[in-house]
């Protein structure tokens, strides 16, 4: 965790230095500030600083406990959490992936596809949630 904290704060400082250098360079070279790149670098510095602050606060909240990734004497399975039970035979994730694909296609080309995408999303969510309640895998 300490390595992550250092990396995020180094990125925040890097983007802030890039922001300052970019702003000064444009003022010297063009006589004014180029706002898009300058604000982009500033926001990148703020966002990485925000993540650095969050990771630092999280580390303090855990009272400085080292993660398994930070220790040299751990096994490969020590950081492997239980992630739940998933059905490898399920087709519902494909339906759920098709729903935003149809939605984005509808936004890009034909707006009449948006209700179809919403219906596909609802059908996919209901099917995925209730797949263990019907059929061969009912409990």
HELIX and SHEET records of a PDB file:
HELIX    1   1 UNK A    2  UNK A   30  1                                  29    
HELIX    2   2 UNK A   35  UNK A   61  1                                  27    
HELIX    3   3 UNK A   68  UNK A   70  5                                   3    
HELIX    4   4 UNK A   92  UNK A  108  1                                  17    
HELIX    5   5 UNK A  113  UNK A  129  1                                  17    
HELIX    6   6 UNK A  135  UNK A  137  5                                   3    
END                                                                             
